[in-house]
Amino acid sequence: VRETQRHISTVKYHEDFEKHKGRFTPVVTDP
């Protein structure tokens, strides 16, 4: 159970990180 909870927390953390990264940093995928 602990492993599952940690995995869920990690996934949620990455989702929030992606949101904030996309919000606060410009998208530079275009050349």
mmCIF entry with sequence, helices, sheets and N, C-alpha, C, O atoms, coordinates in Angstrom:
data_MODEL
# 
_entry.id   MODEL 
# 
_entity.id                         1 
_entity.type                       polymer 
_entity.pdbx_number_of_molecules   1 
# 
_entity_poly.entity_id                      1 
_entity_poly.type                           'polypeptide(L)' 
_entity_poly.nstd_linkage                   no 
_entity_poly.nstd_monomer                   no 
_entity_poly.pdbx_seq_one_letter_code       VRETQRHISTVKYHEDFEKHKGRFTPVVTDP 
_entity_poly.pdbx_seq_one_letter_code_can   VRETQRHISTVKYHEDFEKHKGRFTPVVTDP 
_entity_poly.pdbx_strand_id                 A 
# 
loop_
_entity_poly_seq.entity_id 
_entity_poly_seq.num 
_entity_poly_seq.mon_id 
_entity_poly_seq.hetero 
1 1  VAL n 
1 2  ARG n 
1 3  GLU n 
1 4  THR n 
1 5  GLN n 
1 6  ARG n 
1 7  HIS n 
1 8  ILE n 
1 9  SER n 
1 10 THR n 
1 11 VAL n 
1 12 LYS n 
1 13 TYR n 
1 14 HIS n 
1 15 GLU n 
1 16 ASP n 
1 17 PHE n 
1 18 GLU n 
1 19 LYS n 
1 20 HIS n 
1 21 LYS n 
1 22 GLY n 
1 23 ARG n 
1 24 PHE n 
1 25 THR n 
1 26 PRO n 
1 27 VAL n 
1 28 VAL n 
1 29 THR n 
1 30 ASP n 
1 31 PRO n 
# 
_struct_asym.id          A 
_struct_asym.entity_id   1 
# 
_struct_conf.conf_type_id            HELX_P 
_struct_conf.id                      HELX_P1 
_struct_conf.pdbx_PDB_helix_id       AA1 
_struct_conf.beg_label_comp_id       ARG 
_struct_conf.beg_label_asym_id       A 
_struct_conf.beg_label_seq_id        2 
_struct_conf.pdbx_beg_PDB_ins_code   ? 
_struct_conf.end_label_comp_id       PHE 
_struct_conf.end_label_asym_id       A 
_struct_conf.end_label_seq_id        24 
_struct_conf.pdbx_end_PDB_ins_code   ? 
_struct_conf.beg_auth_comp_id        ARG 
_struct_conf.beg_auth_asym_id        A 
_struct_conf.beg_auth_seq_id         2 
_struct_conf.end_auth_comp_id        PHE 
_struct_conf.end_auth_asym_id        A 
_struct_conf.end_auth_seq_id         24 
_struct_conf.pdbx_PDB_helix_class    1 
_struct_conf.details                 ? 
_struct_conf.pdbx_PDB_helix_length   23 
# 
_struct_conf_type.id          HELX_P 
_struct_conf_type.criteria    ? 
_struct_conf_type.reference   ? 
# 
loop_
_atom_site.group_PDB 
_atom_site.id 
_atom_site.type_symbol 
_atom_site.label_atom_id 
_atom_site.label_alt_id 
_atom_site.label_comp_id 
_atom_site.label_asym_id 
_atom_site.label_entity_id 
_atom_site.label_seq_id 
_atom_site.pdbx_PDB_ins_code 
_atom_site.Cartn_x 
_atom_site.Cartn_y 
_atom_site.Cartn_z 
_atom_site.occupancy 
_atom_site.B_iso_or_equiv 
_atom_site.pdbx_formal_charge 
_atom_site.auth_seq_id 
_atom_site.auth_comp_id 
_atom_site.auth_asym_id 
_atom_site.auth_atom_id 
_atom_site.pdbx_PDB_model_num 
ATOM 1   N N  . VAL A 1 1  ? 0.849  -1.205 0.000   1.00 0.00 ? 1  VAL A N  1 
ATOM 2   C CA . VAL A 1 1  ? 0.000  0.000  0.000   1.00 0.00 ? 1  VAL A CA 1 
ATOM 3   C C  . VAL A 1 1  ? 0.877  1.244  0.000   1.00 0.00 ? 1  VAL A C  1 
ATOM 4   O O  . VAL A 1 1  ? 0.593  2.205  -0.715  1.00 0.00 ? 1  VAL A O  1 
ATOM 5   N N  . ARG A 1 2  ? 1.926  1.231  0.787   1.00 0.00 ? 2  ARG A N  1 
ATOM 6   C CA . ARG A 1 2  ? 2.801  2.405  0.861   1.00 0.00 ? 2  ARG A CA 1 
ATOM 7   C C  . ARG A 1 2  ? 3.437  2.695  -0.491  1.00 0.00 ? 2  ARG A C  1 
ATOM 8   O O  . ARG A 1 2  ? 3.520  3.848  -0.914  1.00 0.00 ? 2  ARG A O  1 
ATOM 9   N N  . GLU A 1 3  ? 3.882  1.640  -1.165  1.00 0.00 ? 3  GLU A N  1 
ATOM 10  C CA . GLU A 1 3  ? 4.480  1.828  -2.494  1.00 0.00 ? 3  GLU A CA 1 
ATOM 11  C C  . GLU A 1 3  ? 3.477  2.470  -3.441  1.00 0.00 ? 3  GLU A C  1 
ATOM 12  O O  . GLU A 1 3  ? 3.828  3.367  -4.207  1.00 0.00 ? 3  GLU A O  1 
ATOM 13  N N  . THR A 1 4  ? 2.223  2.011  -3.391  1.00 0.00 ? 4  THR A N  1 
ATOM 14  C CA . THR A 1 4  ? 1.191  2.564  -4.269  1.00 0.00 ? 4  THR A CA 1 
ATOM 15  C C  . THR A 1 4  ? 0.947  4.027  -3.937  1.00 0.00 ? 4  THR A C  1 
ATOM 16  O O  . THR A 1 4  ? 0.848  4.858  -4.840  1.00 0.00 ? 4  THR A O  1 
ATOM 17  N N  . GLN A 1 5  ? 0.849  4.350  -2.668  1.00 0.00 ? 5  GLN A N  1 
ATOM 18  C CA . GLN A 1 5  ? 0.629  5.738  -2.266  1.00 0.00 ? 5  GLN A CA 1 
ATOM 19  C C  . GLN A 1 5  ? 1.784  6.617  -2.733  1.00 0.00 ? 5  GLN A C  1 
ATOM 20  O O  . GLN A 1 5  ? 1.569  7.732  -3.208  1.00 0.00 ? 5  GLN A O  1 
ATOM 21  N N  . ARG A 1 6  ? 3.005  6.115  -2.597  1.00 0.00 ? 6  ARG A N  1 
ATOM 22  C CA . ARG A 1 6  ? 4.165  6.904  -3.009  1.00 0.00 ? 6  ARG A CA 1 
ATOM 23  C C  . ARG A 1 6  ? 4.137  7.120  -4.509  1.00 0.00 ? 6  ARG A C  1 
ATOM 24  O O  . ARG A 1 6  ? 4.466  8.204  -4.990  1.00 0.00 ? 6  ARG A O  1 
ATOM 25  N N  . HIS A 1 7  ? 3.746  6.092  -5.251  1.00 0.00 ? 7  HIS A N  1 
ATOM 26  C CA . HIS A 1 7  ? 3.673  6.214  -6.707  1.00 0.00 ? 7  HIS A CA 1 
ATOM 27  C C  . HIS A 1 7  ? 2.624  7.248  -7.095  1.00 0.00 ? 7  HIS A C  1 
ATOM 28  O O  . HIS A 1 7  ? 2.870  8.078  -7.970  1.00 0.00 ? 7  HIS A O  1 
ATOM 29  N N  . ILE A 1 8  ? 1.462  7.211  -6.458  1.00 0.00 ? 8  ILE A N  1 
ATOM 30  C CA . ILE A 1 8  ? 0.402  8.181  -6.755  1.00 0.00 ? 8  ILE A CA 1 
ATOM 31  C C  . ILE A 1 8  ? 0.894  9.587  -6.428  1.00 0.00 ? 8  ILE A C  1 
ATOM 32  O O  . ILE A 1 8  ? 0.669  10.515 -7.205  1.00 0.00 ? 8  ILE A O  1 
ATOM 33  N N  . SER A 1 9  ? 1.556  9.754  -5.299  1.00 0.00 ? 9  SER A N  1 
ATOM 34  C CA . SER A 1 9  ? 2.067  11.067 -4.923  1.00 0.00 ? 9  SER A CA 1 
ATOM 35  C C  . SER A 1 9  ? 3.081  11.556 -5.945  1.00 0.00 ? 9  SER A C  1 
ATOM 36  O O  . SER A 1 9  ? 3.092  12.736 -6.297  1.00 0.00 ? 9  SER A O  1 
ATOM 37  N N  . THR A 1 10 ? 3.935  10.654 -6.426  1.00 0.00 ? 10 THR A N  1 
ATOM 38  C CA . THR A 1 10 ? 4.935  11.024 -7.420  1.00 0.00 ? 10 THR A CA 1 
ATOM 39  C C  . THR A 1 10 ? 4.270  11.465 -8.711  1.00 0.00 ? 10 THR A C  1 
ATOM 40  O O  . THR A 1 10 ? 4.667  12.465 -9.309  1.00 0.00 ? 10 THR A O  1 
ATOM 41  N N  . VAL A 1 11 ? 3.257  10.721 -9.144  1.00 0.00 ? 11 VAL A N  1 
ATOM 42  C CA . VAL A 1 11 ? 2.549  11.073 -10.376 1.00 0.00 ? 11 VAL A CA 1 
ATOM 43  C C  . VAL A 1 11 ? 1.879  12.429 -10.228 1.00 0.00 ? 11 VAL A C  1 
ATOM 44  O O  . VAL A 1 11 ? 1.955  13.265 -11.129 1.00 0.00 ? 11 VAL A O  1 
ATOM 45  N N  . LYS A 1 12 ? 1.225  12.648 -9.101  1.00 0.00 ? 12 LYS A N  1 
ATOM 46  C CA . LYS A 1 12 ? 0.549  13.929 -8.875  1.00 0.00 ? 12 LYS A CA 1 
ATOM 47  C C  . LYS A 1 12 ? 1.578  15.055 -8.853  1.00 0.00 ? 12 LYS A C  1 
ATOM 48  O O  . LYS A 1 12 ? 1.333  16.131 -9.399  1.00 0.00 ? 12 LYS A O  1 
ATOM 49  N N  . TYR A 1 13 ? 2.723  14.815 -8.227  1.00 0.00 ? 13 TYR A N  1 
ATOM 50  C CA . TYR A 1 13 ? 3.767  15.828 -8.170  1.00 0.00 ? 13 TYR A CA 1 
ATOM 51  C C  . TYR A 1 13 ? 4.226  16.193 -9.570  1.00 0.00 ? 13 TYR A C  1 
ATOM 52  O O  . TYR A 1 13 ? 4.389  17.372 -9.885  1.00 0.00 ? 13 TYR A O  1 
ATOM 53  N N  . HIS A 1 14 ? 4.435  15.191 -10.410 1.00 0.00 ? 14 HIS A N  1 
ATOM 54  C CA . HIS A 1 14 ? 4.881  15.452 -11.775 1.00 0.00 ? 14 HIS A CA 1 
ATOM 55  C C  . HIS A 1 14 ? 3.821  16.208 -12.562 1.00 0.00 ? 14 HIS A C  1 
ATOM 56  O O  . HIS A 1 14 ? 4.150  17.076 -13.371 1.00 0.00 ? 14 HIS A O  1 
ATOM 57  N N  . GLU A 1 15 ? 2.548  15.885 -12.332 1.00 0.00 ? 15 GLU A N  1 
ATOM 58  C CA . GLU A 1 15 ? 1.477  16.600 -13.028 1.00 0.00 ? 15 GLU A CA 1 
ATOM 59  C C  . GLU A 1 15 ? 1.488  18.069 -12.631 1.00 0.00 ? 15 GLU A C  1 
ATOM 60  O O  . GLU A 1 15 ? 1.387  18.947 -13.488 1.00 0.00 ? 15 GLU A O  1 
ATOM 61  N N  . ASP A 1 16 ? 1.610  18.340 -11.331 1.00 0.00 ? 16 ASP A N  1 
ATOM 62  C CA . ASP A 1 16 ? 1.654  19.724 -10.868 1.00 0.00 ? 16 ASP A CA 1 
ATOM 63  C C  . ASP A 1 16 ? 2.894  20.428 -11.407 1.00 0.00 ? 16 ASP A C  1 
ATOM 64  O O  . ASP A 1 16 ? 2.836  21.597 -11.788 1.00 0.00 ? 16 ASP A O  1 
ATOM 65  N N  . PHE A 1 17 ? 4.020  19.707 -11.436 1.00 0.00 ? 17 PHE A N  1 
ATOM 66  C CA . PHE A 1 17 ? 5.257  20.286 -11.944 1.00 0.00 ? 17 PHE A CA 1 
ATOM 67  C C  . PHE A 1 17 ? 5.102  20.689 -13.405 1.00 0.00 ? 17 PHE A C  1 
ATOM 68  O O  . PHE A 1 17 ? 5.516  21.778 -13.803 1.00 0.00 ? 17 PHE A O  1 
ATOM 69  N N  . GLU A 1 18 ? 4.502  19.804 -14.201 1.00 0.00 ? 18 GLU A N  1 
ATOM 70  C CA . GLU A 1 18 ? 4.284  20.107 -15.620 1.00 0.00 ? 18 GLU A CA 1 
ATOM 71  C C  . GLU A 1 18 ? 3.386  21.325 -15.772 1.00 0.00 ? 18 GLU A C  1 
ATOM 72  O O  . GLU A 1 18 ? 3.637  22.180 -16.621 1.00 0.00 ? 18 GLU A O  1 
ATOM 73  N N  . LYS A 1 19 ? 2.339  21.409 -14.955 1.00 0.00 ? 19 LYS A N  1 
ATOM 74  C CA . LYS A 1 19 ? 1.427  22.554 -15.027 1.00 0.00 ? 19 LYS A CA 1 
ATOM 75  C C  . LYS A 1 19 ? 2.184  23.843 -14.735 1.00 0.00 ? 19 LYS A C  1 
ATOM 76  O O  . LYS A 1 19 ? 2.076  24.815 -15.482 1.00 0.00 ? 19 LYS A O  1 
ATOM 77  N N  . HIS A 1 20 ? 2.953  23.850 -13.642 1.00 0.00 ? 20 HIS A N  1 
ATOM 78  C CA . HIS A 1 20 ? 3.670  25.061 -13.263 1.00 0.00 ? 20 HIS A CA 1 
ATOM 79  C C  . HIS A 1 20 ? 4.761  25.397 -14.273 1.00 0.00 ? 20 HIS A C  1 
ATOM 80  O O  . HIS A 1 20 ? 4.988  26.566 -14.586 1.00 0.00 ? 20 HIS A O  1 
ATOM 81  N N  . LYS A 1 21 ? 5.430  24.376 -14.776 1.00 0.00 ? 21 LYS A N  1 
ATOM 82  C CA . LYS A 1 21 ? 6.486  24.603 -15.761 1.00 0.00 ? 21 LYS A CA 1 
ATOM 83  C C  . LYS A 1 21 ? 5.893  25.219 -17.020 1.00 0.00 ? 21 LYS A C  1 
ATOM 84  O O  . LYS A 1 21 ? 6.462  26.152 -17.587 1.00 0.00 ? 21 LYS A O  1 
ATOM 85  N N  . GLY A 1 22 ? 4.756  24.701 -17.454 1.00 0.00 ? 22 GLY A N  1 
ATOM 86  C CA . GLY A 1 22 ? 4.111  25.240 -18.649 1.00 0.00 ? 22 GLY A CA 1 
ATOM 87  C C  . GLY A 1 22 ? 3.575  26.639 -18.407 1.00 0.00 ? 22 GLY A C  1 
ATOM 88  O O  . GLY A 1 22 ? 3.480  27.440 -19.337 1.00 0.00 ? 22 GLY A O  1 
ATOM 89  N N  . ARG A 1 23 ? 3.225  26.935 -17.169 1.00 0.00 ? 23 ARG A N  1 
ATOM 90  C CA . ARG A 1 23 ? 2.635  28.228 -16.846 1.00 0.00 ? 23 ARG A CA 1 
ATOM 91  C C  . ARG A 1 23 ? 3.706  29.302 -16.709 1.00 0.00 ? 23 ARG A C  1 
ATOM 92  O O  . ARG A 1 23 ? 3.523  30.429 -17.172 1.00 0.00 ? 23 ARG A O  1 
ATOM 93  N N  . PHE A 1 24 ? 4.826  28.954 -16.072 1.00 0.00 ? 24 PHE A N  1 
ATOM 94  C CA . PHE A 1 24 ? 5.821  29.962 -15.737 1.00 0.00 ? 24 PHE A CA 1 
ATOM 95  C C  . PHE A 1 24 ? 6.985  30.042 -16.713 1.00 0.00 ? 24 PHE A C  1 
ATOM 96  O O  . PHE A 1 24 ? 7.749  31.007 -16.682 1.00 0.00 ? 24 PHE A O  1 
ATOM 97  N N  . THR A 1 25 ? 7.133  29.048 -17.575 1.00 0.00 ? 25 THR A N  1 
ATOM 98  C CA . THR A 1 25 ? 8.232  29.097 -18.537 1.00 0.00 ? 25 THR A CA 1 
ATOM 99  C C  . THR A 1 25 ? 7.673  29.108 -19.949 1.00 0.00 ? 25 THR A C  1 
ATOM 100 O O  . THR A 1 25 ? 6.671  28.441 -20.210 1.00 0.00 ? 25 THR A O  1 
ATOM 101 N N  . PRO A 1 26 ? 8.277  29.832 -20.854 1.00 0.00 ? 26 PRO A N  1 
ATOM 102 C CA . PRO A 1 26 ? 7.796  29.884 -22.232 1.00 0.00 ? 26 PRO A CA 1 
ATOM 103 C C  . PRO A 1 26 ? 8.028  28.558 -22.950 1.00 0.00 ? 26 PRO A C  1 
ATOM 104 O O  . PRO A 1 26 ? 8.948  27.812 -22.616 1.00 0.00 ? 26 PRO A O  1 
ATOM 105 N N  . VAL A 1 27 ? 7.196  28.282 -23.924 1.00 0.00 ? 27 VAL A N  1 
ATOM 106 C CA . VAL A 1 27 ? 7.350  27.053 -24.694 1.00 0.00 ? 27 VAL A CA 1 
ATOM 107 C C  . VAL A 1 27 ? 8.352  27.322 -25.808 1.00 0.00 ? 27 VAL A C  1 
ATOM 108 O O  . VAL A 1 27 ? 8.147  28.209 -26.636 1.00 0.00 ? 27 VAL A O  1 
ATOM 109 N N  . VAL A 1 28 ? 9.432  26.555 -25.823 1.00 0.00 ? 28 VAL A N  1 
ATOM 110 C CA . VAL A 1 28 ? 10.501 26.805 -26.791 1.00 0.00 ? 28 VAL A CA 1 
ATOM 111 C C  . VAL A 1 28 ? 10.650 25.622 -27.738 1.00 0.00 ? 28 VAL A C  1 
ATOM 112 O O  . VAL A 1 28 ? 11.742 25.362 -28.244 1.00 0.00 ? 28 VAL A O  1 
ATOM 113 N N  . THR A 1 29 ? 9.550  24.901 -27.979 1.00 0.00 ? 29 THR A N  1 
ATOM 114 C CA . THR A 1 29 ? 9.634  23.747 -28.870 1.00 0.00 ? 29 THR A CA 1 
ATOM 115 C C  . THR A 1 29 ? 9.790  24.202 -30.312 1.00 0.00 ? 29 THR A C  1 
ATOM 116 O O  . THR A 1 29 ? 10.341 23.471 -31.135 1.00 0.00 ? 29 THR A O  1 
ATOM 117 N N  . ASP A 1 30 ? 9.308  25.408 -30.629 1.00 0.00 ? 30 ASP A N  1 
ATOM 118 C CA . ASP A 1 30 ? 9.446  25.912 -31.997 1.00 0.00 ? 30 ASP A CA 1 
ATOM 119 C C  . ASP A 1 30 ? 10.867 26.393 -32.239 1.00 0.00 ? 30 ASP A C  1 
ATOM 120 O O  . ASP A 1 30 ? 11.449 27.043 -31.370 1.00 0.00 ? 30 ASP A O  1 
ATOM 121 N N  . PRO A 1 31 ? 11.432 26.094 -33.384 1.00 0.00 ? 31 PRO A N  1 
ATOM 122 C CA . PRO A 1 31 ? 12.805 26.508 -33.695 1.00 0.00 ? 31 PRO A CA 1 
ATOM 123 C C  . PRO A 1 31 ? 12.897 28.019 -33.905 1.00 0.00 ? 31 PRO A C  1 
ATOM 124 O O  . PRO A 1 31 ? 13.979 28.540 -34.175 1.00 0.00 ? 31 PRO A O  1 
# 
